[in-house]
Amino acid sequence: MEYNVRFTLDNDLKQNFEELNKYIMNSDYFNSTDEEIKKKYKTRLDGIKKGELLDDTGMNLLEVPGRKVMVTTKKDYQIKCPLCLNPQVDKIIYPYNLEKLLLWRGYLIKPNTFPYFKLHYLIQSSDHIDGTDRGNQNEVHKDPYVIEDMLEFIKLMKDGSLLFNGWVGNSLGHLHFHYTDTHFPIKTKFKKYLLSKDTIPTKNGSLVNIYRDEYNNCKNFILIKGKNQENNIFQFLQYLNSQKLFYNLLIYYNKGIFFTFVFIRRKGEDKLNFNFGSAHMSGLSAFSENSLILLKNNKKDFFKIIDNYCTETLVKIDEEMIKKLFN
């Protein structure tokens, strides 16, 4: 591939993405640079797999043993946002400087430098100024075109999952969604979760289901299903922001229908630095080494800490409020 950034139209998105991914996978881009990890794993993708079920949390352990965040720049730059720096390959060390990107609808589509999944890309704003409101995570509930674009992206790709962490489960202000071909456990398990009595129809023809579980606190969310739901999602996210609440999203497309899971969040005490985001809430959870030690030595306490964390940070939404909002 001769380009660093390739301009891509809707009709070419899937083909250009597949060509980009083929190039990335055939290059040295994902080669490990950590000396200790290199003794066991050649690439940062090696060893990624779904692990054990974590009690009744709705989560499975996600093992990512080849992943370790490293410095990728040649020297210290004034710009501190890695999502702004990494595409500037003249400032990046080998093999990270092999990165190439697509430019689609004003977003840069790039491989996640330190992936959690075997296919893991970022869809990020191409216009971001660190420390300002320009191109940051708030755009999702400020600019209706962001949700509209993301729905169109997953529709054009025809498969996979979109994830958005926003301000909980993420340490960066730069607006970005995650794309992976991974199918998360919640996509099939949600049918077994506790569904509130009513299915709430919206003016756009979508259906809203509220899942509430008083005993397993990580299993609380709403699910919006429908063909034309961008206005519903945007309206709901605006409402959450007005209530000073945050959100994680999981979006996928199947047989002409969009499925959007909204996990309503607040920031709370995080003793083990879980920093749960949309992937965790959707059923795949990577943990720090300290957390894994606790899991190995005391599973009962570990599961209790997870549930307490969800109690503090995952909000059970009021059903009557949902009815008023969408009707």
N, C-alpha and C positions, 0 to 999 in steps of 0.2 A: 504494500500500500504506500503510495507516494505522498499522500497528504498527511498533515497532522490533524486538521479539523476539516471535516467534509460536510458541506451543506446538503441537507436531506429534506426532500418533500414527503408528504404523507404517503404517496404511492410507492415510494422507494424505501420507506422506513424499515420494513421487515427484512428485505434483501440486503440493504446496507448494514443493518445491525448484524446479520448473520456473517457477512464478509468481515466486519470489524472483529467479531468474536473469533472467527477462524484465524485471523491474523494474530490476535492476542494470544490465543492458545498455542499457536505454533511458534511463538517468539519466546524469548527468555524472560518476558515481563514478570511472570509470577515466581521466578527463581528466588529461593530463600537467600536472605542476606545476613541472618543471624547465625553466628558460628555454632552455637549450641544446637539450635533447631536443625541446621544443615546435617548434623550427624545422623538424624533420623528421617528427615523429610527434605526432598529436593525442592519442592515448591510450596508456596503458601496455601495451596489448595489441597495438598495431600492430607489424608486422614479425616477429612470432613465427613461426618455421618450423624444420623439420628440415633440417640442413645436411649437410656431407660426412661420409662414413664415415671414422672415425679408425683407419686401418690394420686390425690384427687384434685390437683391444681389445674388440670387440663393441659399441662406442659410436658414435653419430652426434653431430656437433656440433649443439647446440640454440641457435639464434639468438634472443636476446631484446633487441633493440636499444632498445626503448622503456622498458625497466625500469631504474629507479634508485631505490634506497631513500632516502626523504626523511623529514624530521621531520613528523609528522602532528598533534601536540598543540599546543594554544594556548599553553601555557607548560610549564615544567619541573615534573613531578609526582613525588611521592615514590615512587609505584609505577612501577617501571622496566620491567615486562614489557609489551611492546606488545600481546600477545594479550589481556592483561587490560584494557588501556587503550582499544584501538580500538572495542570495542562501546559505550563510554561517549561517545556522540556529542556530548554537551554540552561535552566537553573536547577535541574534535577539530576541526581546521580544514576548511574547504571545499576540495575536494569529498569528502574522506574521511568527513565527517560524514553523508553520504548512506547510509552502510552500514546494512543491515538484516539480521536473523539469524533462524534457526529454532532452537528449543529442542526437541531430540529425545533421549529417554532420558537426560537429564541432560547432553547435549553441546550446545554451541553450533555451529551450522553457518553459516559466514560466508564471503564471498569473500576470497580471499587478496589483501591490499592491494597487494602487489607480485608479480604472478603470473609464472610461467614458462610457463604454458599458456593458451590462449584461453578455456578453461573450467577454472578452478582455485579450489577451495574448501578450507577447513580445517574439520575436525571436531575441536573442541577441548573440553577439560574446562571445565565452567562453574564449577568449584570449584578454584581454584589460589591458593596463597599463596607468593609468590616467596621462594626461599631455604629452603623446607621440603620435606618429602616429600609434601605435600598437593597432589594434582592434577598431579604431575610425570611425566616420561617413564617412571619405574619402574613406574607402575601397570600397564603392559602385561604385565609378568611377575609382578606381585603380585596383580592382580585378574583372575580368569578371565573375568569378565563383559565386560571390554574387548574381547578378541578375539571373543567371542561376539557382541557388539553390532556390531563392524565387519563380520563376516561377514554378519550380517543386513542391515546397511546396503547392502552391495554387491549382495546378493540382491534387496532391495526396489527398488533403482535399476535393476537389470536390465542395466546396461551400465557401461563405464568401468573405472577402475583406482583402487585405494587404495594409498597409499604411506605408509610409516612410517620415519623416520630414527633416532629415538631419540637416542642420545648421540654418534653419528658421522654427519656430514653435516647438522648442525643446530646452531644456536647458542643455542636457547631451551630452558629447563627445562620450560615449560608443555606438558603432554600434548596432542599434536595429531597427527592423521592428515591426509594430503592426499587430496582426491578430484578426479579429472579424467576427462574423456571421452577423453583421449589413450590410444591403444593403443601400448605400448612395444615396441621391436624384439624384446626377449627373448621375447615371447609367441609369436612364430613361429620365431625363430632357435634356440631352445633345442634343437629336434629335431636340429640339426646339430652341437651341442656334444658334447664327449666325456663319455659316460655311463659311470659305474662299472658293473661287471658285473651286480650284483644289484639287482632292484627289491624293496624291503623292505616287506612288508605290515604293517599295524598292527592292533591289537585293534578299532579303530573302523571298519575297512574301508578306510581310506585307504592310498595307496601312496606310499612315499618313494623318490625317486630322488636319487642323489648325482652331481653333475657336477664332474669334476676335470680340470683341464688344466694340465700341467706346463710348457707352453710359452707359453700366453697367460694370464697370471696374473689378469686381470680376469674370467675366465670360470669362476669356482669358486663353487658355491652348492648348496643342496638345494632340491628341488621336492616339495611335498606336494600330492597330488591326492586328492579324495574328497568325499563328500556331507556327512560328519559329522566335521570335522577340528579343531573348536575345542579339544578336549582334547589332541590331538596337538601342535598349535602351542603351546599354553600350556605343556605339559610340556617341550617342547624349549627354549622361551625361558627357563623356570626353570633348566634345565640350563646353558644358556649363561651366565646370570647367576652361577650357582654357580662357574663356571670363570673368572669375571671377564672375560667376553667380551661384546661388544656385538652389535647386529644391525640390519640394514635389512630391510624387508619390502615386497614387491609382492603384492597380492591382487586377483584378479578372479574372475568367476563366468561360466560358460558352459555352457549346456545341462544345468543341474542339478548341475554339478560346480564345486567351488571349486579354484582353483589358487593356491597360496601359495609364492612364492619367498622363501627365507631366505638372506640374505647375511651370513655370520658375520664380524664385524669386530673389529679392535683399533685403537687410535689409534697412529699412527706419525709419522715425520718427513714434513712436508708443505711442501716447499720453495716450491712455487708456489701454496700456499693453495688446493689443489683442493677440499678439504672434500667429497669425493664422498659422496653419500647414495644412497638407493634409486633415484632417477631416473637417476643416472649409471650405477649398476650394472645397471639395466634397459635401458640403451642410449641414453639421451638426456642429453647433457652440456653444460651451460652453463659458460662459463669467464670468468675475469677478463680485463680488457684486456691485462695483462702476459702472460698465458698465450696469448692470441690472437696477440700480437706474436711470441712464440716459435714458435707453430704456423706462422705465415706465413713466418718467416725460417729455421727449421730444423726441419722436420717429423720427421726421423730422431731427433734428440735429444728432441723433444717426446714422441714415442710411447714412447721408452725411459724417460723420466721417469714417464709414466703407468703403464707396466708395473711399474717399480720401486715406485711408490707402492702399487699393488695387491698386490705381493709382501709389503710391510710391513703392510698393513692388512686384507687379505682372507684369512681363515683357511680352509685345506683341512681339512675335518672327517674324522675317522677312521670308516671304514665299519663296523668291528666295534663301535665304541661306539654307532653309530646302531642297529644290530641289537639290542643289549642294552637300549637305552633304550626302544624301541618294542615289544619282545616280552617 
